[in-house]
Amino acid sequence: MGSNFAYRSLSDFMRSSTLRWLVLVASILIILILAVQLFWLNKVYSFEQKTFNTNVVKSIRGLYEDLDLVDTRAIHLQDLIEHPNTDNFLFRVDSLYSEDTIAFYLKHELNDFDVLTDVHIGYYNAGNPNFKNTAYITAAASRYSPDAVNLSVVKRNYNYILLYFPHRKKYILQQMNFWFISSAALFIVLIGLAVMLFFFYRQRFLAEIQKDFVNNFTHEFKTPLAVMKISAEVLLNDKITTQPDRLRKYATIVENQTQHLQNQVERLLQIARSDRRDLPIQKKQVPVKDLIEQAVAKMQPLIDEKNAEVSIPIEEEQNIEVSADRAHLELAIVNLLENALKYSAKPHIIVTTGNEEGNIYISVKDNGIGIEKKYQKSLFKKFYRVPTGDVHNVKGFGLGLNFVKRIIDAHHGTIKINSLPGIGTEFRLILPATVNS
Ligand code: ADP
């Protein structure tokens, strides 16, 4: 048993610390990858924006080459084109062609340089501070219909043409579709990996639990079987018929051990059965004192065996009633008593009941080994056993308190623990006085 406990504590330690590291490292990696991905998306957006601007400028230059709009020998082309804000471009024109001609050539230039989004064209006349005329070029694959816009006037003392791209941002984002899709795919893959990691780890965790359970199970059943085997050998001895006292003694041992095994099997079955569904609770008004006395009576053989002292300092007039499922609540008390007996060297157990803030409590207090604070929150987990190095010979499955918790949960109650290592433990079951079913 000693090695079993040592193995348990080590594996418990491995479990929680490995899991913590795994989750931490995986989270940091995921955040890092996402940050890098966001950084790249931003970069690609800036790049696409620049490309768009360059292509518009190239188209305008193309237009200058197609038509003699200005005397390009006198001024450098670059000085003729302005970019007053993100969606607008303007360029100087001296000799005026018809608007249709300009729109026709511009459309071709924009197409040639892959500026495939709609554009409003405004013709500005320096003599008249408003736009003389406007036109709209719809790109070949455009999904938009032209909407009326008031082009913003930029004051200049020469004529110019203003290009306003109303869907510039959407167009650039569309160009980035591939990047968005690949980022989403990467994100999905990362989530998938995290989920797989989680299931893989849980599988391993369950396998460990199963291993522990089989270990405990073997220990729990080995001792009674060994005792029964020895008793059977004694009973098979021919001389036993002449020793009726001895015969009775060994027959009783066999009976007790059989009873013990039967109880254990019954408990396991009950837990396995109740595992699949909620506990079936049939509530009745139950006198708590009677319930406690019955539970103690059930534990009498173990109490005698351990030479334990059990006191129930409850006055008759304190025999309060609680609305509960009698069999289940009794089983909960039996489990607490069994633990109090198991985890105390010279058990002195006090069982009390009473009212507390409108609720009814049942308290089982022992003078046993106690439970360190850090383990207290895990006690009610299935298969959990405190990894203690002090007591090696206490058998159990780590199922008792889990079952107690499920019973109390089904009654909408709570459990409080008061425990000091080396001094003792008190488990307090708190049930609502009026239970709504
Ligand atoms: P087990 O079958 O191991 O007793 P339980 O679920 O009943 O399983 O209890 C879980 C663990 O809680 C035990 O292994 C033991 O370490 C600790 N424990 C429960 N009751 C007591 C108690 N009265 N005193 C000290 N430790 C206790």
Residues whose N, C-alpha, C, O or C-beta is under 5 A from the ligand:
A	BS01	ADP	N339 A340 Y343 G368 I369 G370 I371 L379 Y384 R385 V386 K395 G396 F397 G398 L399 G400 L401 N402 T425
